[in-house]
Amino acid sequence: MATREEIDGWIARCALGDRGAFQSLYDHTSAKLFGVTLRVLKDRSEAEDALQDIYVKVWRNAKRYSSGGASPMTWLITIARNHAIDRLRARRDTEGDDAIAAMPDRAPGPEARAVAASEARRVEECFDTLEPDRAQAVRRAYLDGETYADLARHFEVPLNTMRTWLRRSLIKLKECLEP
């Protein structure tokens, strides 16, 4: 393993664009950084890809390294660990997208929509067999949620008469819809 001063010097020379210093830095630190990425990612192939990205970051960010602060290995390990965590999060996000994509579509398909449209036509045809005021009363009661009392006032009939209209209309609709 290289000394702190050697790694510090290689990073400083990388900041100046020295490819030989970069090669030495890689040769002496890549095994340690690979271990860090492998521990986080738990996939050898992905850890190898991540290691390449990490050294690109090191090359590009070598100017930002301050030799007076933390040890150079701490700086390199931090870059490696953060990059591996970012890749892990990206992988989980992608897996989440795949899981969402694999979820079944709950919307009715073309066949179900065609059947529903056919049934809707049948219901409308059965409504046409009712007297217009009875059909309107059924729609207002069961589709619009109006009360029997409100309907009785609207149609100017006694409450019990409205109940009878609705009950008889529903029976007639049921008979019409039966095969």
Backbone as a ProteinNet text record, in pm:
[ID]
protein_1_A
[PRIMARY]
MATREEIDGWIARCALGDRGAFQSLYDHTSAKLFGVTLRVLKDRSEAEDALQDIYVKVWRNAKRYSSGGASPMTWLITIARNHAIDRLRARRDTEGDDAIAAMPDRAPGPEARAVAASEARRVEECFDTLEPDRAQAVRRAYLDGETYADLARHFEVPLNTMRTWLRRSLIKLKECLEP
[TERTIARY]
84.3	0	88.4	45.6	121.6	103.6	197.5	188.8	92.8	53.2	-36.9	26.4	155.2	224	227.4	249.7	251.9	114.6	9.8	-126.2	-158.7	-122.2	-143.2	-73.7	48.1	124.5	62.5	18.6	-43.1	-170.5	-250.9	-374.1	-338.7	-238.1	-196.9	-148.7	-74.5	-24.6	-138	-240.1	-357.3	-429.1	-433.4	-498.2	-429.4	-302.6	-226.7	-232.6	-303.3	-318.7	-211.6	-141.2	-34.1	-93.6	-87.9	-145.2	-64.1	63.1	147.2	111.9	86	45.4	-91.2	-178.2	-311.3	-297.9	-209.1	-186.6	-135.4	-41.3	11.5	-97.2	-178.7	-288.9	-384.3	-418.7	-508.3	-446.4	-322.6	-256	-252.1	-236.4	-218.8	-348.9	-455	-577.8	-699.9	-693.8	-813.3	-866	-778.9	-825	-912.2	-867.7	-943.5	-1077.4	-1078	-1201.8	-1296.7	-1239.5	-1323.8	-1395	-1324.4	-1384.3	-1499.3	-1481.2	-1587	-1710.5	-1690.9	-1805	-1872.2	-1792.1	-1848.1	-1933.1	-1887.2	-1964.3	-2100.2	-2104.3	-2229.7	-2320.3	-2263.7	-2345.9	-2375.5	-2287.3	-2304.2	-2317.4	-2253.9	-2254.5	-2120.4	-2041.7	-1904.4	-1897.3	-1980.7	-1979.3	-2015.2	-2117	-2157.5	-2050.2	-1985.8	-1878.3	-1761	-1730.9	-1623.7	-1658.8	-1784.1	-1827.8	-1822.6	-1866.3	-1866.6	-1724.6	-1629.4	-1490.8	-1436.4	-1470.6	-1427.5	-1484.8	-1614.7	-1678.2	-1614.3	-1578.7	-1517.4	-1384.8	-1303.6	-1173.5	-1187.1	-1292.6	-1319.5	-1350.1	-1429.7	-1460.6	-1334.2	-1250.3	-1126	-1041.4	-1027.5	-949	-1005	-1138.7	-1202.9	-1202.9	-1206.3	-1219.2	-1090.9	-981.2	-854.3	-818.5	-857.5	-827.8	-899.4	-1008.4	-1087.6	-1030.2	-941.5	-885.7	-793.7	-812.6	-729	-636.2	-505.4	-410.1	-396.5	-442.2	-427.6	-539.3	-647.3	-763.7	-755.6	-860.2	-868.3	-763.7	-743	-643.1	-689.3	-596.7	-635.1	-718.1	-690.4	-770.4	-913.1	-931.9	-1067.1	-1142.6	-1075	-1136.1	-1175.7	-1085.5	-1114.1	-1226.5	-1222.4	-1324.9	-1461.6	-1464.7	-1590.9	-1649.6	-1564.6	-1611.4	-1666	-1591.9	-1632.9	-1764.2	-1772.1	-1892.1	-2013.9	-2000.9	-2114	-2158.9	-2062.2	-2097.5	-2169.6	-2121.1	-2184.9	-2327.1	-2346.3	-2479.9	-2572.3	-2521.8	-2602	-2644.9	-2553.2	-2587.5	-2690.1	-2674.8	-2769.8	-2909.4	-2916.7	-3046.2	-3105	-3022.3	-3071	-3123.1	-3054.2	-3098.2	-3233.7	-3249.7	-3376.9	-3489.3	-3460.4	-3561.8	-3604.1	-3506.7	-3536.6	-3618	-3579	-3654.4	-3795.9	-3811.7	-3945.5	-4027.4	-3964.7	-4033.9	-4075	-3986.4	-4018.8	-4136.3	-4137	-4247.6	-4378.4	-4372	-4492.4	-4536.5	-4441.8	-4475.6	-4533.9	-4493	-4541.5	-4678.8	-4724.4	-4854.8	-4963.6	-5065.7	-5171.8	-5251.7	-5295.2	-5377.1	-5519.8	-5571.9	-5706.5	-5815.5	-5779.3	-5878.4	-5936.9	-6065.4	-6125.3	-6062.5	-6046.6	-5990	-6096.6	-6060.1	-6154	-6278.1	-6257.1	-6371.4	-6467.3	-6413.3	-6497	-6570.4	-6502.8	-6569.2	-6681.8	-6661	-6765.3	-6885.2	-6859.3	-6968.7	-7043.8	-6970.6	-7034.4	-7119.4	-7070	-7146.9	-7273.8	-7263.1	-7380.5	-7482.7	-7434.9	-7524.4	-7588.9	-7514.2	-7569.5	-7682.4	-7663.7	-7770.6	-7895.1	-7874.3	-7988.2	-8062.5	-7988.7	-8051.2	-8133.4	-8076.4	-8148.8	-8275	-8264.2	-8381.7	-8489.2	-8449.9	-8546.5	-8607.5	-8528.6	-8583.5	-8690.5	-8669.4	-8766.6	-8900.9	-8904.3	-9031.3	-9113.4	-9049.1	-9120.3	-9190	-9292.2	-9354.9	-9249.9	-9247.1	-9142.4	-9127.8	-9238.7	-9226.5	-9169.2	-9204.2	-9150.4	-8999.5	-8959.5	-8817.1	-8737.5	-8792.1	-8724.3	-8715	-8819.7	-8818.8	-8712.5	-8702.4	-8601.2	-8460.9	-8435.8	-8302.7	-8268.8	-8365.8	-8340.2	-8320.4	-8392	-8378.4	-8248.1	-8217.5	-8105.9	-7976.8	-7984.6	-7861.7	-7823.9	-7923.8	-7895.5	-7906.2	-7965.2	-7970.4	-8079.1	-8180.9	-8289.6	-8373.2	-8431	-8512.7	-8651.7	-8718.1	-8855.7	-8944.5	-8924.1	-9006.4	-8986.9	-8861.2	-8834.2	-8900.1	-8892.3	-8953.2	-9105.2	-9163.2	-9308.8	-9353.6	-9278.8	-9312	-9295.6	-9184.8	-9158.2	-9268.6	-9308	-9408.5	-9552	-9562.8	-9692.2	-9779.5	-9720.3	-9792.4	-9765.8	-9852.6	-9826.8	-9699.8	-9636.9	-9512	-9528.8	-9637	-9655.7	-9672.9	-9733.4	-9748	-9609.6	-9522.8	-9385.6	-9312.8	-9327.5	-9264.3	-9315.7	-9443.4	-9502.9	-9449.4	-9441	-9385.4	-9244.8	-9164.4	-9024.5	-9013	-9088.1	-9081.2	-9126.7	-9240	-9291.4	-9198	-9139.1	-9045.7	-8921.3	-8869.3	-8751.2	-8782.5	-8902	-8941.5	-8948.4	-9005.7	-9017.7	-8879.1	-8788.4	-8651.4	-8581.4	-8599.4	-8537.3	-8587.4	-8716.4	-8773.4	-8721.5	-8711.2	-8661.5	-8516.8	-8437.2	-8294.8	-8261.9	-8356	-8331.2	-8329.6	-8240.7	-8230.2	-8351.1
-117.6	0	123.3	222	347.2	430.2	517.6	606	720.5	786.9	902	1009.7	1032.4	1137.1	1103.2	974	933.3	954.3	911.4	926.5	1074.7	1152.2	1296.3	1358.8	1316.3	1367.6	1325.8	1202.6	1156.8	1235.4	1260.8	1337.1	1479	1538.2	1674.1	1677.1	1576	1571.2	1539.8	1463.6	1438.8	1570.1	1657.4	1787	1868.5	1838.9	1908.3	1834.4	1719.9	1643.7	1538.5	1498	1398.9	1257.8	1197.3	1063.9	954.7	972.4	875.6	870.9	988.8	994.3	928.3	948	886.2	734.2	682.8	538.4	484.1	555.1	511.9	514.7	620.2	631.2	513.3	482.9	371.6	239.6	216.4	91.1	67.3	173.2	158.5	170.6	216.6	237.1	163.8	111.1	53.1	-70.3	-150.5	-269.7	-230.4	-129	-82.6	-24	60	123.1	20.1	-81.2	-187.4	-260.8	-285.8	-352.2	-270.9	-138.9	-51.4	-60.5	-49.5	-52.3	-189.6	-294.4	-429.9	-454.2	-403.5	-418.5	-347.6	-232.9	-157.6	-219.3	-249.7	-294.2	-443.5	-523	-669.1	-734.9	-674.4	-729	-695.8	-798.3	-778.9	-697.4	-731.9	-662.8	-514.9	-488.7	-349.9	-274.1	-340.2	-276.6	-240.2	-327.5	-296.7	-174.7	-167.8	-50.4	75.2	62.4	176.7	225.7	132.7	170.6	259.3	226.8	312.1	452.7	460.1	591.4	668.4	597.8	661.6	726.2	654.6	711.9	826.5	825.1	942.1	1062.3	1039.2	1147.5	1196.8	1102.6	1141.1	1227.9	1187.3	1262.3	1403.6	1411.9	1542.7	1631.3	1570.8	1648.1	1656.8	1612.7	1614	1755.2	1857.4	1996.5	2036.7	1969.4	2003.4	1942.4	1847	1780.4	1875.9	1879	1963.2	1872.5	1884.5	1793.3	1816.4	1928.9	1956.4	1897.4	1850.5	1802.2	1654.8	1585	1441.7	1367.7	1242.6	1164.6	1145.5	1129.2	1111.8	984.8	880.7	758.2	782.1	862.8	895	967.5	1061	1135.6	1039.1	949.3	853.1	756.8	707.9	614.3	682.8	808.6	883.6	895.3	925.8	933.7	797.6	692	557.8	516.8	538.4	499.6	577	707.6	789.2	748.7	721.7	679.8	544.6	452.8	320.7	332.5	416.5	437.5	498.9	595.5	655.2	550.1	462.3	354.8	259.3	229.3	140.8	203.3	331.5	400.9	402.7	427.1	427.8	289.3	185.8	49	23.2	64.8	43.7	121.9	245.1	323.5	253.4	197.5	127.2	1.8	-71.2	-191.3	-153.8	-39.1	7.6	39	101.6	130.8	1.6	-99.7	-228.6	-293.2	-281.7	-340.5	-270.3	-139.9	-65.6	-104.8	-117.2	-155.1	-295.6	-382.9	-520.9	-534.3	-428.9	-436.5	-443.3	-524.3	-535.3	-406.2	-376.3	-258.5	-291.2	-215.5	-240.6	-182.7	-100.5	-41.4	-151.2	-139.5	-242.1	-242.2	-361.9	-375.3	-350.2	-360.9	-334.3	-423.4	-550.1	-642.1	-602.7	-571.5	-532.4	-402.2	-308.2	-182.2	-205.8	-296.7	-328.8	-392.9	-483.8	-548.6	-444	-354.5	-250.9	-158.9	-123.5	-37.3	-107.9	-237.6	-315.7	-321.4	-343.4	-348.8	-212.7	-105.9	29	53.2	6.2	20	-58.1	-179.6	-260	-190.3	-131.1	-59.6	57.5	132.1	245.6	198.6	87.4	33.3	-6.3	-62	-99.3	25.2	130.1	254.9	310.1	289.6	338	265.7	147.7	75.2	134.5	214.9	278	405.4	444.8	573.7	681.7	789.8	892.6	945.5	972.6	1025	920.8	791.4	684.1	666.6	669.2	656.7	771.7	891.7	1008	993.6	944.4	926.1	824.3	712.6	610.4	669.4	740.9	802.5	899.3	983.3	1084.3	1019.1	909.4	843.7	765.4	686.1	590.9	637.3	736	788.2	924	1005	1138.7	1145.2	1040.6	1033.9	1118	1154.7	1232.5	1143.4	1203.7	1127.7	1103.4	1002.9	974.1	1095.7	1163.4	1280.2	1391.4	1417.1	1520.6	1483.9	1358.1	1313.1	1325.5	1290.1	1300.4	1445.9	1538.6	1681.6	1725	1682.3	1723.2	1673.6	1547.3	1489.3	1511.1	1578.4	1612.2	1489.3	1389.8	1267.2	1237.7	1160.8	1122.4	1036.7	1041.2	967.6	819.1	758	614.2	583.4	674.5	655.1	655.1	746.2	751.2	620.7	569.8	442.3	330.8	330.2	228.8	244	366.9	392.6	332.7	365.5	322.4	170.2	109.9	-35.5	-105.7	-65.5	-128.9	-104.4	15.6	47	-39.6	-60.5	-146	-290.6	-338.4	-475.2	-487.4	-386.2	-389.2	-385.3	-303.3	-297.1	-431.9	-494.1	-624.1	-729.1	-731.9	-829.5	-804.2	-678.5	-642.8	-685.9	-674.2	-704.4	-852.8	-931.4	-1074.8	-1138.6	-1238.6	-1299.9	-1380.1
0	0	0	-76.4	-86.6	40	62.2	179.7	151.6	257.5	245.6	157.4	175.5	99.1	-49.8	-81.9	-223.1	-288.7	-220.7	-276.1	-289.3	-189	-191.2	-313.4	-337.8	-452.2	-585.1	-596.1	-721.5	-752.1	-648.9	-671.1	-715.4	-652	-689	-833.4	-875.1	-1013.3	-1111.1	-1067.3	-1152.2	-1179.5	-1080.3	-1096.6	-1205.7	-1230.7	-1335.6	-1468.9	-1471.3	-1595.3	-1617.6	-1515.5	-1526.9	-1533.3	-1652.3	-1672.1	-1599.6	-1589.3	-1518.8	-1370.6	-1311.1	-1170.4	-1153.2	-1252.5	-1246.8	-1250.3	-1336.4	-1345.1	-1211.9	-1151.2	-1020.8	-914.3	-915.5	-820	-837.2	-960.5	-989.4	-942.6	-979.5	-944.6	-793.5	-716	-572	-490	-551.6	-473	-528.3	-648.3	-711.2	-637.5	-580	-508.9	-388.8	-316	-198.7	-242.2	-346.6	-391.7	-453.8	-518.4	-573.2	-459.6	-352.5	-236	-177.8	-172.3	-120.9	-210	-341.4	-433.2	-434.6	-426.4	-426.7	-301.5	-187.9	-63.7	-74	-138.6	-150.1	-256.6	-372.7	-486.4	-487.3	-426.5	-419.1	-557	-656	-791.9	-854.1	-883.9	-930.2	-1059.5	-1154.8	-1283.8	-1266.8	-1187.8	-1165.6	-1087.1	-993.4	-916.5	-1007.5	-1105.4	-1200.7	-1284.9	-1331.3	-1408	-1322.1	-1198.5	-1107.2	-1082.6	-1071.9	-1046.3	-1157.9	-1281	-1393.4	-1378.5	-1346.1	-1328.4	-1212.8	-1109.5	-992.4	-1029.9	-1107.2	-1143.9	-1243.3	-1321.7	-1407.5	-1318.1	-1214.6	-1120.3	-1049.4	-1009	-942	-1035.5	-1160.1	-1258.2	-1274.9	-1287.6	-1310.5	-1185.8	-1067.9	-944.5	-863.2	-918.2	-843.7	-797.7	-873.2	-834.9	-706.5	-676.4	-557.4	-428.9	-443.5	-326.4	-251.8	-119.4	-34.1	45.3	23.8	88	236.9	287.9	430.9	514.9	453.7	529.2	560.3	525	551.3	469.2	503.4	430.4	286.6	192.9	53.5	32.7	109.3	95.4	142	244.8	290	179.5	111.9	1.6	-110.9	-148.1	-255	-215.6	-93.4	-46.2	-41.6	-3.2	-0.2	-140.4	-237.6	-376.2	-420.8	-390.8	-431.2	-364.2	-236.2	-162.2	-211	-226.8	-272.8	-413.5	-499.2	-635.5	-633.7	-553.7	-545.1	-490	-390.4	-334.3	-438.6	-514.8	-622.5	-724.1	-760.3	-855	-795.8	-668.4	-601	-600	-570.3	-571.6	-712.3	-810.5	-949.2	-987.4	-944	-972.6	-907.7	-783.1	-712.8	-779.9	-824.6	-894.7	-1022.1	-1095.8	-1219.9	-1190.2	-1085.3	-1048	-1008.5	-940.8	-904.5	-1027.7	-1128.8	-1254	-1322.7	-1318.6	-1380.2	-1308.1	-1175.9	-1099.2	-1132.8	-1148.4	-1185.7	-1325.3	-1417	-1554.2	-1560.3	-1468.1	-1468.3	-1403.4	-1335.6	-1272	-1378.6	-1355.3	-1454.9	-1465	-1585	-1609.7	-1568.2	-1475.2	-1423.2	-1513.1	-1609	-1699.3	-1787.9	-1819.1	-1903.9	-2043	-2096.2	-2230	-2335.5	-2462.1	-2570.6	-2565.6	-2531.7	-2525.4	-2413.5	-2296.6	-2182.9	-2211.7	-2279.9	-2315.5	-2415.2	-2509.7	-2607.9	-2539.2	-2445.6	-2371.1	-2288.9	-2221.7	-2139.8	-2226.2	-2343.9	-2434.7	-2479.5	-2507.4	-2547.8	-2434.7	-2311.8	-2196.8	-2172.6	-2191.9	-2174.1	-2274	-2398	-2498.2	-2455.2	-2402.1	-2354.9	-2242.5	-2148.2	-2036.8	-2091.2	-2184.9	-2244.3	-2316.1	-2387.3	-2455.2	-2353.9	-2241.8	-2138.2	-2073.2	-2055.3	-2002.3	-2097.8	-2227.2	-2325.8	-2314.1	-2250.4	-2233.1	-2118.6	-2032.5	-1921.3	-1969.4	-1897.8	-1925.4	-1896.5	-1973.8	-1958	-1815.3	-1744.4	-1608.8	-1512.7	-1535.2	-1450.8	-1475.6	-1602.3	-1636.4	-1575.1	-1583.1	-1524.8	-1372.5	-1309.8	-1164.5	-1123.5	-1198.1	-1167	-1182.1	-1291.5	-1312.7	-1198.9	-1164.4	-1061.2	-923.8	-897.8	-767.7	-757.7	-860.7	-848.9	-915.5	-1001.2	-1061.7	-1003.2	-972.7	-918.5	-766.9	-704.9	-559.1	-495.1	-569.4	-510.2	-418.1	-316.2	-220.8	-278.4	-221.6	-264.4	-239.9	-127.2	-93.6	-196.6	-235.4	-336.9	-469.3	-505.9	-631.3	-625.5	-512.7	-497.8	-513.6	-454.1	-469.5	-614.7	-677.7	-815.8	-911	-896	-984.9	-934.4	-820.3	-760.9	-740.4	-674	-639.1	-492.5	-427.8	-287.9	-277.2	-160.9	-136.3	-164.9	-118.9	-142.1	-290.7	-364.3	-508.9	-574.1	-528.6	-584.3	-555.1	-434.5	-400.1	-491	-518.9	-606.7	-749.3	-799.7	-934.7	-945.4	-846.1	-850.9	-840.6	-749.2	-733	-860.3	-917.2	-1038.8	-1157.9	-1164.1	-1274	-1265.4	-1145.6	-1128.3	-1165.7	-1128.7	-1165.2	-1317.6	-1382.8	-1528.3	-1594.8	-1540.7	-1594.3	-1577.3	-1461.3	-1435.5	-1533.9	-1554.6	-1650.2	-1790.9	-1828.7	-1962.7	-1981	-1876.2	-1887.1	-1874.7	-1822	-1811.1	-1949.4	-1970.1	-2104.1	-2145.7
[MASK]
+++++++++++++++++++++++++++++++++++++++++++++++++++++++++++++++++++++++++++++++++++++++++++++++++++++++++++++++++++++++++++++++++++++++++++++++++++++++++++++++++++++++++++++++++++

